[in-house]
Amino acid sequence: MKKTLLAGVCLAAALALGACGGHPGAETMEVPGYPWNTTQEELTASLTEQGMTYTEEENKIKVEQGELFGLPGHNLNFNCNTLTGELQGVLWNIDADDKEAMEKKLTAYLGDPVDSCRPATFDILSEEVAVHLAGDYVSEDLICWHSAQPLAQTWDEEERNRFQEGFVARQEENGMVFVDKPAGTINLNGEETTLWYGQEAMDAWFENNWDVTVWLTKADEETWVVSFGKLVHPF
């Protein structure tokens, strides 16, 4: 029998804590055994030590078969950030028959999923940079968990300013205009939603995006996808 990934071993202790009424992963929202500051070199060393078969690409490691959260998975992808070299996302597929069991595992680890998820997204179809809320992602085919607090609270002022300055400069290079003006509206799937500009747009983006988001998503009738993703800005 193939050895399981380190995450499966670490999860046993984590779920034991969860049995006491807490949610051990809710604060960091890391895949057990794989902290967000894990580098690609550390990942390959761990997999090699366990005798796992993997392939390595630029900023990515692929494992065909493994076990995470005590359940079998396939097509695992460990993605590392281009700038930091640290883990930024973990994605794997599970059989549809294991979906309910995986949902219970994730809930025990992270707490209840959110009822609604409408992240803010940049609207740059015109010459002016604006922000609006996306349509609700949550459905019977998509279950979501995210950080308890938005980026407005988890990113400090220096990090928010660095992102804003870098983003604005990049858009201006592309001929986009970043100006303060009264909020308007946009029709999104038959629903009128607010369209923010200037500083209000940036504030809305920070208030409606999260450091880490976890998805349990239906891919097709036979497969569901689990993904842990950390937002690391490029500036």
C-alpha positions in Angstrom: 0.0 0.0 0.0 1.3 3.4 -0.9 2.3 5.7 1.9 -0.1 8.6 2.5 0.8 12.2 2.4 2.1 13.8 5.6 -1.2 15.7 5.8 -3.2 12.6 6.5 -1.0 11.8 9.5 -1.2 15.4 10.9 -4.9 15.5 10.5 -5.6 12.8 13.1 -4.3 15.0 15.9 -6.1 18.1 14.4 -9.4 16.3 14.3 -8.9 15.1 17.9 -8.8 18.7 18.9 -11.9 19.4 16.9 -13.7 16.7 18.8 -13.3 18.9 21.9 -15.5 21.6 20.3 -12.9 23.6 18.4 -12.0 23.9 14.8 -8.2 23.4 14.6 -7.8 24.8 11.1 -10.1 27.7 11.2 -7.5 30.2 12.2 -4.7 29.4 9.7 -6.9 27.6 7.1 -3.8 25.6 6.1 -3.9 22.0 4.8 -2.7 20.0 7.8 1.0 19.3 7.5 1.6 22.0 4.9 1.9 25.5 6.4 1.6 28.4 4.0 5.3 29.2 4.4 6.4 25.8 3.1 8.7 26.1 0.2 8.8 24.0 -3.0 12.1 22.5 -1.9 10.6 21.5 1.5 7.6 20.0 -0.3 9.8 17.8 -2.6 12.0 16.8 0.4 8.9 15.7 2.3 7.5 13.7 -0.6 10.8 12.1 -1.3 11.2 11.1 2.3 7.8 9.4 2.2 8.6 7.6 -1.0 5.9 9.4 -2.9 6.0 9.6 -6.7 5.7 13.2 -8.0 6.5 15.4 -10.9 7.9 18.8 -10.6 7.3 21.9 -12.8 8.0 25.5 -12.3 6.2 26.6 -9.1 4.1 23.3 -9.1 4.3 19.8 -7.8 1.9 17.1 -9.0 1.1 13.8 -7.2 -1.1 11.3 -9.0 -2.4 9.5 -5.9 -2.4 10.3 -2.2 -4.6 10.7 0.8 -5.7 13.9 2.4 -8.1 14.4 5.3 -8.1 10.6 5.6 -9.7 10.2 2.2 -8.2 9.0 -1.1 -7.4 11.8 -3.6 -5.9 11.9 -7.1 -4.3 14.6 -9.3 -3.0 16.6 -6.4 -1.4 19.9 -7.2 0.8 21.9 -4.9 1.2 25.4 -6.2 3.9 27.8 -5.0 4.0 31.6 -5.4 6.3 32.9 -8.1 7.7 35.7 -6.0 7.9 34.1 -2.5 8.5 30.5 -3.5 6.1 29.5 -0.7 2.9 27.4 -0.9 0.0 29.3 -2.3 -2.5 26.6 -3.1 -3.3 22.9 -2.8 -5.9 21.2 -5.1 -7.0 17.7 -5.4 -9.8 15.6 -6.9 -12.0 13.1 -5.0 -14.5 10.6 -6.1 -18.1 11.8 -6.0 -18.9 9.0 -3.5 -16.5 10.6 -1.0 -18.1 14.1 -1.3 -20.3 13.9 1.8 -17.4 12.4 3.9 -15.1 15.2 2.7 -17.6 17.9 3.5 -17.8 16.5 7.1 -14.0 16.4 7.4 -13.7 20.0 6.2 -16.5 21.2 8.5 -14.9 19.5 11.5 -11.6 21.2 10.6 -12.7 24.6 9.5 -16.1 25.1 11.0 -19.4 25.6 9.1 -19.1 26.7 5.5 -20.3 30.2 4.6 -23.9 30.8 3.5 -22.9 33.2 0.7 -19.7 34.2 -1.0 -19.6 37.3 -3.2 -16.0 38.4 -3.6 -15.3 41.8 -5.0 -13.9 41.8 -8.5 -12.3 44.6 -10.6 -14.3 45.8 -13.6 -12.0 47.1 -16.3 -14.2 46.8 -19.3 -14.3 50.6 -19.7 -11.4 53.0 -19.4 -12.1 53.6 -15.7 -11.2 51.1 -13.0 -14.2 50.0 -10.9 -15.1 47.3 -8.4 -18.3 45.3 -8.0 -19.4 42.2 -6.1 -19.5 38.9 -8.0 -22.7 36.8 -8.2 -23.0 34.4 -5.3 -20.7 31.5 -5.7 -22.3 29.3 -3.2 -24.7 26.6 -4.6 -25.5 23.0 -4.2 -22.5 22.3 -6.4 -20.1 24.6 -4.7 -19.4 24.8 -0.9 -17.1 27.5 0.4 -15.1 28.4 3.5 -13.0 31.5 3.8 -11.0 33.5 6.4 -13.1 34.9 9.3 -12.0 38.4 8.5 -11.6 40.2 5.1 -8.3 41.6 3.8 -9.3 45.0 5.2 -8.5 43.4 8.6 -5.9 40.7 7.9 -3.6 42.8 5.7 -2.0 45.7 7.6 -2.0 49.2 6.3 1.4 48.9 4.6 0.4 45.8 2.7 -2.9 47.3 1.6 -1.1 50.5 0.4 1.5 48.5 -1.4 -1.1 46.5 -3.3 -3.1 49.6 -4.1 -0.1 51.6 -5.4 1.1 48.7 -7.4 -2.3 47.9 -8.9 -3.1 51.5 -9.8 0.4 52.0 -11.4 -0.1 48.8 -13.5 -3.5 49.9 -14.7 -2.3 53.4 -15.6 0.4 51.8 -17.7 -2.4 50.0 -19.6 -4.2 53.3 -20.2 -6.8 52.8 -17.4 -8.0 55.7 -15.3 -8.3 55.5 -11.6 -10.5 58.3 -10.4 -12.9 59.1 -7.5 -16.5 59.5 -8.5 -19.9 58.6 -7.1 -20.8 54.9 -7.1 -23.0 53.7 -9.9 -24.7 50.4 -10.6 -24.2 47.4 -12.9 -26.6 44.8 -14.1 -25.2 41.4 -13.1 -27.3 38.3 -14.2 -30.4 40.4 -13.9 -29.5 42.0 -10.6 -28.5 45.6 -10.0 -25.3 45.7 -8.0 -23.1 48.6 -6.8 -20.2 49.7 -8.9 -17.5 51.6 -6.9 -14.8 53.9 -8.2 -11.5 55.3 -6.9 -10.7 54.9 -3.2 -14.2 53.4 -2.6 -13.4 50.7 -5.1 -10.2 49.7 -3.4 -11.9 49.8 0.0 -14.7 47.6 -1.3 -12.1 45.1 -2.7 -10.3 44.8 0.6 -13.6 44.4 2.5 -14.9 41.7 0.2 -12.0 39.4 -0.4 -10.2 37.0 2.0 -6.7 35.8 2.7 -7.6 32.1 2.3 -10.6 30.5 0.5 -11.4 26.8 0.5 -13.7 25.3 -2.1 -15.4 21.9 -2.4 -16.7 22.0 -6.0 -18.5 19.6 -8.3 -16.4 19.0 -11.4 -18.7 16.4 -13.0 -20.9 13.4 -12.1 -17.9 11.4 -10.9 -15.5 14.0 -9.4 -15.4 16.8 -6.9 -12.5 19.1 -6.4 -11.1 20.4 -3.1 -8.9 23.5 -3.1 -7.1 25.6 -0.5 -5.9 28.9 -1.9 -4.1 31.8 -0.3 -4.2 35.2 -1.9 -0.7 36.6 -2.3 -0.5 39.9 -4.2 2.2 40.5 -6.7 3.4 43.9 -5.6 
